Amino acid sequence: MREKLSTNQQVKYLFEKFYIQLSDPSYIELDFLSYLIAIFRPKRKSLYYQVDIRPLLDYLKESNEHRDLFVKYMHRVLDQKDFDQLITDTGIISYADFRYEIKKRFTEKYLPSQPPKSTLQYVLNQIFYHSKDADWVAAIPAKQQHELYVICQFNSLYESEHNFEIKEILYGLEVLVQRITGRAMETDVSKMVPEFQNFDSPFIAIMREFNELNDRFLGDHMQFMTSDDLAYKQILVLHKQCENYIDTAFSNSHRFGISIKVNQSLLRIRQQLERIKTILSFLVINEAQEKMTKTIAFAQTLIDYNCRKSNIRKLVGQSTQLLAYEITHHTAQTGEHYITSSKKEYWRMFRSACGGGIIVGVMCIIKLFLGKVDTSEFGHALLYSMNYAIGFTAIYLFGATLATKQPAMTASALVAAIQNGASGQDQTRHKYWNFAIFFARLFRSQFIAFVGNVIMAFPVSLLLVWGIQEVFHFNPAANKWLKLVNELNPTETPMILHACIAGVFLFLSGIIAGSISNRDKHNSVYYRIEEQPVLKKVFGKEKTAKVARFYEKKWAGIVSNIWFGVFMGTTASVGMFLGLNLDIRHITFASGNLALGWFGHDRYLSTEMWIWGILGIGIIGFFNFLVSFSLSLTLAFRSRNLSFGELIKMAKAVWIYFKISPRSFFFPPEEKKK
């Protein structure tokens, strides 16, 4: 029934319903206020709210009795409510690990912790409990906010009894300054900024300056200061130096790497610095009329902090962006090696891919025999994983190329190229065109790598299975030929899904490589190996340095390939355990399996099988590439905070360049004769 009433009627109905409670001088429950807020809360979420509280204001002006009751009630509810924790803690990440913070915010979102009833946060929790409440409250016209302030006969922050609000603000600021100073002095944070080691810490300096300001406020019973106050100016200068300190620490992550713990600590200090700057501004009054305006703004700020305290998306975004950048920075550097420029590099890539195809051909035969081993599903998963892991690691260490490993690496190189191309006005104008040329280089490199893998995996698998039959008079593929061939037919099996799963694993292997590289850099593992006294004594300085260099260059790739092998080898067994049709399809293995299927059926396949087999290899390769490249591109865009609108412009530039020069997407340009 109430939903059919107009806003004016709802306001009147609410005041009449709660008349007895409002008349009680001891009534401080929040039911009335919660219902009143619900009347004006927009029913739908929006980017732009239009909120009008004119019906409430008009009713309070018309009904003197209800206005007096409302004013007394509001003063009872808000009087002497502690709010220092809203300043010091609310919305600021904790020192705990990332997973704890995610779990904590998720719980807070659906079952928020309730502070004591003597705090302002309890009041806000009860009446502004929607995440978007801060947005529509801020959208209330300033004129209406001022009218409500006057009607409620509120005192400003600077005119309260015993300076209660000012003391709460000062205490909150003092806690924040103490916390950032202590955390910034921790070894794991300070080692990120060696540039500041020979200078006085700006955090210690701002703590001293703020202590003096705090003593002045309390000793002289100050209610505010002006923007010309020397202490205020000095704090702003030191605050800027603290911000530069944190920015330098983040930028030095290229040199020293960064862990999730240090990343969280730096983010926390940055949030606390932002909070200090915001709250400190409310202690500055230059003109008398600012008192009411800043009091209202302060209330909106506290509401905003409380409403956004469980924002999970923002936490994930802030916490993962730098780590994603460090991971993709490694893959971008690695990816440059997969992109050819000249004809010489193009054919070198072909030879490297042929080497990868040879090793995969051997792996296909080994996997065929491992499938015949009488063991459990766990045993098969273990054997397959070892086969894949050893094979992929061998490809990596021998300098050969597995084509599908490229997209996860080259996507970051592409985004780095588009980002680097944005420097300078002339370069900005042509950066998308330069990107299209760069993409053509990448595509033809991928193409020739696919070709090299596929054309070698087929004959090597065929030669090996033929040799086994000639020597042992046994055709190992005879009983499995139909399964090997049907796995390439999308009408017989969920081949596309399996190819996409392999693409996900290719993406994850790239992430693992970047993560390991970043972790080792942050922990100075290379330097620690090089200077390990026992190793130097046993092997000598030169050999120990060689071991350290090998570790620095190869270890991340080795671990990445081992995990890629584990992912590939265990998928089918995990799928069987879960009752799901899960498996992997990889373009190079598909080529080898087609050869085994053909030989297993006495070197005969129907025309339909050949067509689907060849098409299947291409489809598998396409989805291997598409999924791994798309996921890597998304992460790379995210890590560099680029808009996905850039992607449309990039795609248009690539399409235009393809229409102009399609040959350059498959073959290197002709070298000019001197």
DAJODA-V267887 format. One record per residue. RES is the residue in three letters. PHI is phi in radians with two decimals (NA if undefined). D_CENTER is the distance of its C-alpha to the mean C-alpha in whole Angstrom. Layout:
BEGIN
res: {RES;RES}
phi: {PHI;PHI}
d_center: {D_CENTER;D_CENTER}
END
This chain:
BEGIN
res: {MET;ARG;GLU;LYS;LEU;SER;THR;ASN;GLN;GLN;VAL;LYS;TYR;LEU;PHE;GLU;LYS;PHE;TYR;ILE;GLN;LEU;SER;ASP;PRO;SER;TYR;ILE;GLU;LEU;ASP;PHE;LEU;SER;TYR;LEU;ILE;ALA;ILE;PHE;ARG;PRO;LYS;ARG;LYS;SER;LEU;TYR;TYR;GLN;VAL;ASP;ILE;ARG;PRO;LEU;LEU;ASP;TYR;LEU;LYS;GLU;SER;ASN;GLU;HIS;ARG;ASP;LEU;PHE;VAL;LYS;TYR;MET;HIS;ARG;VAL;LEU;ASP;GLN;LYS;ASP;PHE;ASP;GLN;LEU;ILE;THR;ASP;THR;GLY;ILE;ILE;SER;TYR;ALA;ASP;PHE;ARG;TYR;GLU;ILE;LYS;LYS;ARG;PHE;THR;GLU;LYS;TYR;LEU;PRO;SER;GLN;PRO;PRO;LYS;SER;THR;LEU;GLN;TYR;VAL;LEU;ASN;GLN;ILE;PHE;TYR;HIS;SER;LYS;ASP;ALA;ASP;TRP;VAL;ALA;ALA;ILE;PRO;ALA;LYS;GLN;GLN;HIS;GLU;LEU;TYR;VAL;ILE;CYS;GLN;PHE;ASN;SER;LEU;TYR;GLU;SER;GLU;HIS;ASN;PHE;GLU;ILE;LYS;GLU;ILE;LEU;TYR;GLY;LEU;GLU;VAL;LEU;VAL;GLN;ARG;ILE;THR;GLY;ARG;ALA;MET;GLU;THR;ASP;VAL;SER;LYS;MET;VAL;PRO;GLU;PHE;GLN;ASN;PHE;ASP;SER;PRO;PHE;ILE;ALA;ILE;MET;ARG;GLU;PHE;ASN;GLU;LEU;ASN;ASP;ARG;PHE;LEU;GLY;ASP;HIS;MET;GLN;PHE;MET;THR;SER;ASP;ASP;LEU;ALA;TYR;LYS;GLN;ILE;LEU;VAL;LEU;HIS;LYS;GLN;CYS;GLU;ASN;TYR;ILE;ASP;THR;ALA;PHE;SER;ASN;SER;HIS;ARG;PHE;GLY;ILE;SER;ILE;LYS;VAL;ASN;GLN;SER;LEU;LEU;ARG;ILE;ARG;GLN;GLN;LEU;GLU;ARG;ILE;LYS;THR;ILE;LEU;SER;PHE;LEU;VAL;ILE;ASN;GLU;ALA;GLN;GLU;LYS;MET;THR;LYS;THR;ILE;ALA;PHE;ALA;GLN;THR;LEU;ILE;ASP;TYR;ASN;CYS;ARG;LYS;SER;ASN;ILE;ARG;LYS;LEU;VAL;GLY;GLN;SER;THR;GLN;LEU;LEU;ALA;TYR;GLU;ILE;THR;HIS;HIS;THR;ALA;GLN;THR;GLY;GLU;HIS;TYR;ILE;THR;SER;SER;LYS;LYS;GLU;TYR;TRP;ARG;MET;PHE;ARG;SER;ALA;CYS;GLY;GLY;GLY;ILE;ILE;VAL;GLY;VAL;MET;CYS;ILE;ILE;LYS;LEU;PHE;LEU;GLY;LYS;VAL;ASP;THR;SER;GLU;PHE;GLY;HIS;ALA;LEU;LEU;TYR;SER;MET;ASN;TYR;ALA;ILE;GLY;PHE;THR;ALA;ILE;TYR;LEU;PHE;GLY;ALA;THR;LEU;ALA;THR;LYS;GLN;PRO;ALA;MET;THR;ALA;SER;ALA;LEU;VAL;ALA;ALA;ILE;GLN;ASN;GLY;ALA;SER;GLY;GLN;ASP;GLN;THR;ARG;HIS;LYS;TYR;TRP;ASN;PHE;ALA;ILE;PHE;PHE;ALA;ARG;LEU;PHE;ARG;SER;GLN;PHE;ILE;ALA;PHE;VAL;GLY;ASN;VAL;ILE;MET;ALA;PHE;PRO;VAL;SER;LEU;LEU;LEU;VAL;TRP;GLY;ILE;GLN;GLU;VAL;PHE;HIS;PHE;ASN;PRO;ALA;ALA;ASN;LYS;TRP;LEU;LYS;LEU;VAL;ASN;GLU;LEU;ASN;PRO;THR;GLU;THR;PRO;MET;ILE;LEU;HIS;ALA;CYS;ILE;ALA;GLY;VAL;PHE;LEU;PHE;LEU;SER;GLY;ILE;ILE;ALA;GLY;SER;ILE;SER;ASN;ARG;ASP;LYS;HIS;ASN;SER;VAL;TYR;TYR;ARG;ILE;GLU;GLU;GLN;PRO;VAL;LEU;LYS;LYS;VAL;PHE;GLY;LYS;GLU;LYS;THR;ALA;LYS;VAL;ALA;ARG;PHE;TYR;GLU;LYS;LYS;TRP;ALA;GLY;ILE;VAL;SER;ASN;ILE;TRP;PHE;GLY;VAL;PHE;MET;GLY;THR;THR;ALA;SER;VAL;GLY;MET;PHE;LEU;GLY;LEU;ASN;LEU;ASP;ILE;ARG;HIS;ILE;THR;PHE;ALA;SER;GLY;ASN;LEU;ALA;LEU;GLY;TRP;PHE;GLY;HIS;ASP;ARG;TYR;LEU;SER;THR;GLU;MET;TRP;ILE;TRP;GLY;ILE;LEU;GLY;ILE;GLY;ILE;ILE;GLY;PHE;PHE;ASN;PHE;LEU;VAL;SER;PHE;SER;LEU;SER;LEU;THR;LEU;ALA;PHE;ARG;SER;ARG;ASN;LEU;SER;PHE;GLY;GLU;LEU;ILE;LYS;MET;ALA;LYS;ALA;VAL;TRP;ILE;TYR;PHE;LYS;ILE;SER;PRO;ARG;SER;PHE;PHE;PHE;PRO;PRO;GLU;GLU;LYS;LYS;LYS}
phi: {NA;-1.11;-1.13;-1.47;-1.34;-1.26;-1.06;-1.07;-1.19;-1.12;-1.10;-1.08;-1.04;-1.15;-1.13;-1.21;-1.16;-1.75;-1.02;-1.13;-1.11;-1.14;-1.33;-1.38;-1.10;-1.72;-1.34;-2.28;-1.14;-1.81;-1.03;-1.03;-1.13;-1.12;-1.16;-1.13;-1.09;-1.08;-1.10;-1.72;-1.17;-1.04;-1.30;-2.13;-1.31;-2.66;-1.32;-2.26;-1.67;-2.12;-2.03;-2.26;-1.78;-1.00;-1.00;-1.17;-1.09;-1.12;-1.14;-1.14;-1.27;-1.40;-1.83;-1.11;-1.13;-1.17;-1.11;-1.10;-1.13;-1.12;-1.10;-1.12;-1.09;-1.09;-1.20;-1.14;-1.19;-1.72;-1.15;0.94;-1.60;-1.16;-2.41;-1.09;-1.22;-1.08;-1.43;-1.48;-2.12;-1.09;1.47;-1.73;-1.15;-1.55;-1.34;-1.19;-1.24;-1.08;-1.10;-1.09;-1.14;-1.08;-1.08;-1.11;-1.22;-1.09;-1.14;-1.06;-1.14;-1.88;-2.48;-1.12;-1.20;-1.98;-1.26;-1.01;-1.20;-1.45;-1.85;-1.18;-1.10;-1.07;-1.06;-1.13;-1.06;-1.42;-1.95;-1.99;-1.75;-1.59;-1.13;-1.68;-1.06;-1.10;-1.22;-1.32;-1.11;-1.17;-1.46;-1.10;-0.93;-1.02;-1.10;-1.21;-1.07;-1.14;-1.08;-1.10;-1.05;-1.22;-1.06;-1.35;0.98;-1.28;-1.57;-1.29;-0.99;-1.70;-2.31;-1.42;-1.24;1.06;0.95;-1.02;-1.13;-1.12;-1.14;-1.10;-1.11;-1.08;-1.15;-1.06;-1.14;-1.07;-1.08;-1.07;-1.13;-1.08;-1.18;-1.17;-1.15;-1.11;-1.25;-1.17;-1.49;-1.13;-1.04;-1.18;-1.59;-1.14;-1.25;-1.34;-2.28;-1.10;-1.07;-1.71;-1.20;-1.68;-2.18;-1.13;-1.18;-1.15;-1.25;-1.15;-1.13;-1.24;-1.15;-1.09;-1.12;-1.24;-1.04;-1.15;-1.12;-1.07;-1.09;-1.11;-1.05;-1.31;-1.24;-1.68;0.93;-1.25;-1.85;-2.89;-2.33;-1.73;-1.20;-1.53;-1.06;-1.08;-1.12;-1.10;-1.09;-1.14;-1.12;-1.10;-1.11;-1.16;-1.08;-1.11;-1.13;-1.12;-1.10;-1.09;-1.03;-1.20;-1.06;-1.14;-1.07;-1.15;-1.19;-1.34;-1.08;-1.10;-1.45;-1.97;1.23;-2.71;-1.77;-1.11;-1.16;-1.16;-1.03;-1.13;-1.12;-1.15;-1.12;-1.11;-1.08;-1.10;-1.12;-1.17;-1.13;-1.09;-1.13;-1.04;-1.11;-1.15;-1.22;-1.06;-1.11;-1.36;-1.56;-1.85;-2.28;-1.79;-2.33;-1.06;-1.20;-1.26;-1.07;-1.20;-1.06;-1.28;-1.14;-1.12;-1.11;-1.14;-1.08;-1.12;-1.12;-1.14;-1.08;-1.10;-1.02;-1.24;-1.20;-1.79;-1.18;-1.94;-1.25;-1.38;-1.06;-1.13;-1.05;-1.08;-1.06;-1.19;-1.32;-1.75;-1.08;-1.17;-1.11;-1.10;-1.12;-1.13;-1.15;-1.26;-1.09;-1.13;-1.19;-1.17;-1.10;-1.17;-1.09;-1.00;-1.26;-1.64;-1.97;-1.63;-2.07;-1.70;-1.12;-1.10;-1.15;-1.05;-1.31;-1.17;-1.10;-1.08;-1.14;-1.11;-1.18;-1.08;-1.07;-1.11;-1.10;-1.08;-1.13;-1.13;-1.01;-1.12;-1.10;-1.08;-1.14;-1.07;-1.11;-1.02;-1.27;-1.09;-1.15;-1.54;-1.18;-1.47;-2.65;-1.35;-1.09;-1.10;-1.09;-1.12;-1.05;-1.14;-1.17;-1.08;-1.09;-1.11;-1.06;-1.11;-1.08;-1.14;-1.13;-1.12;-1.13;-1.11;-0.99;-1.18;-1.24;-1.42;1.34;-1.44;-2.19;-1.83;-0.96;-1.24;-1.30;-1.23;-0.97;-1.09;-1.53;-1.33;-1.03;-1.17;-1.12;-1.12;-1.16;-1.06;-1.16;-1.19;-1.24;-1.20;-1.31;-1.55;-1.57;1.64;-1.16;-1.15;-1.18;-1.08;-1.10;-1.94;-1.14;-1.23;-1.19;-1.10;-1.13;-1.04;-1.14;-1.12;-1.15;-1.07;-1.06;-1.11;-1.12;-1.21;-1.18;-1.11;-1.06;-1.23;-1.21;-1.04;-1.06;-1.06;-1.08;-1.22;-1.28;-1.68;-1.10;-1.13;-1.18;-1.14;-1.05;-1.13;-1.12;-1.18;-1.20;-1.16;-1.09;-1.11;-1.16;-1.17;-1.44;-1.84;0.93;-2.57;-1.72;-1.18;-1.71;-1.09;-1.48;-2.12;-1.07;-1.13;-1.13;-1.08;-1.33;-1.16;-1.12;-1.71;-1.88;-1.17;-1.46;-1.77;-2.41;-1.29;-1.06;-1.14;-1.04;-1.15;-1.17;-1.17;-1.06;-1.08;-1.10;-1.11;-1.18;-1.09;-1.10;-1.11;-1.13;-1.16;-1.09;-1.09;-1.04;-1.15;-1.15;-1.11;-1.07;-1.13;-1.09;-1.14;-1.14;-1.14;-1.54;0.92;-1.11;-1.02;-1.14;-1.16;-1.18;-1.07;-1.83;-1.18;-1.09;-1.17;-1.09;-1.14;-1.25;-1.40;-1.80;1.58;-1.14;-1.15;-1.17;-1.11;-1.12;-1.13;-1.07;-1.11;-1.14;-1.09;-1.07;-1.10;-1.49;-1.96;-1.07;-1.04;-1.17;-1.09;-1.06;-1.03;-1.22;-1.10;-1.18;-1.05;-1.10;-1.12;-1.02;-1.16;-1.37;-1.77;-1.03;-1.08;-1.19;-1.12;-1.05;-1.14;-1.11;-1.52;1.32;-2.02;-1.48;-1.85;-2.90;-2.19;-2.31;-2.20;-0.99;-1.22;-1.18;-1.07;-1.11;-1.12;-1.20;-1.10;-1.10;-1.15;-1.11;-1.11;-1.20;-1.12;-1.76;1.00;0.99;-2.53;-2.38;-1.19;-1.03;-1.07;-1.12;-1.12;-1.10;-1.16;-1.11;-1.21;-1.09;-1.05;-1.04;-1.13;-1.13;-1.06;-1.06;-1.09;-1.33;-0.98;-1.19;-1.04;-1.21;-1.13;-1.21;-1.12;-1.11;-1.18;-1.14;-1.07;-1.11;-1.15;-1.10;-1.08;-1.20;-1.79;0.97;-1.64;-1.34;-1.27;-1.12;-1.07;-1.10;-1.13;-1.14;-1.11;-1.12;-1.10;-1.11;-1.12;-1.12;-1.11;-1.17;-1.13;-1.16;-1.35;-2.43;-1.12;-1.07;-1.19;-1.45;-2.20;-2.37;-1.23;-1.19;-1.18;-1.39;-1.24;-1.39;-1.40}
d_center: {47;45;42;45;46;45;43;46;48;45;45;49;48;46;48;51;49;48;51;53;50;49;53;52;52;50;47;44;42;39;40;42;39;36;39;39;35;35;38;36;32;31;31;28;25;25;23;27;29;33;34;38;39;43;44;44;45;48;49;49;51;53;54;55;55;51;50;52;50;47;47;48;46;43;44;45;41;39;42;41;38;35;32;31;28;27;26;26;23;22;18;18;16;18;19;18;15;12;13;16;15;13;16;18;16;17;21;21;20;23;25;25;27;30;31;35;37;38;34;33;30;32;34;30;29;32;32;29;27;25;21;23;26;25;25;28;30;29;30;34;36;37;40;40;38;41;43;42;42;45;47;45;47;44;44;41;39;42;45;44;47;46;43;41;38;38;39;35;33;35;34;30;30;32;30;27;28;29;26;24;27;27;24;24;27;25;26;22;21;24;24;21;24;27;28;29;31;34;34;34;31;30;29;32;34;32;33;36;37;35;38;40;39;39;42;44;42;44;47;48;47;45;43;41;41;41;39;41;41;41;39;36;36;36;33;31;32;31;28;27;27;25;22;23;23;19;19;21;19;15;17;19;16;18;21;20;17;15;14;12;15;16;12;13;16;16;14;16;19;17;17;21;22;21;23;26;26;26;29;31;32;33;36;37;40;42;44;45;44;40;41;40;37;35;36;35;32;31;32;29;27;27;27;23;22;24;22;19;19;17;14;11;9;9;9;6;5;7;7;4;5;8;8;6;9;11;11;12;14;16;16;17;20;21;21;23;26;26;26;30;32;36;38;39;35;35;38;36;33;35;37;34;33;37;36;33;35;38;36;34;38;39;36;37;40;39;37;40;42;40;40;43;43;44;41;39;36;34;36;35;32;32;35;33;29;32;33;30;28;32;32;28;29;32;31;28;31;34;32;32;29;28;27;24;22;22;20;17;18;19;16;15;18;19;16;17;21;20;18;21;24;23;25;28;30;32;29;27;30;30;26;25;29;28;25;27;29;26;25;29;29;26;27;31;29;28;31;33;31;31;35;35;34;35;39;39;38;40;43;42;42;45;47;46;47;50;51;50;53;55;55;55;56;53;51;47;46;49;48;44;44;44;41;39;41;39;36;36;37;35;38;38;35;31;31;28;26;26;25;22;22;22;20;17;19;19;15;14;17;16;12;15;17;14;13;17;18;16;17;20;20;19;22;24;25;27;29;30;31;33;35;36;39;40;39;40;44;44;42;43;41;40;39;37;35;35;34;31;30;30;28;26;26;26;25;21;22;25;22;20;23;25;22;22;26;25;23;25;28;27;26;30;31;28;28;32;31;29;32;30;30;28;28;27;28;28;30;32;33;34;36;38;38;40;43;43;44;46;48;48;50;53;51;51;48;49;48;46;44;44;43;40;39;39;37;35;34;33;31;29;28;27;24;23;22;21;18;17;17;16;13;12;13;10;8;10;10;7;7;10;10;13;14;15;18;19;18;22;23;23;24;27;28;27;30;32;32;33;36;37;37;36;37;35;32;34;37;36;38;42;43;45;48;49}
END
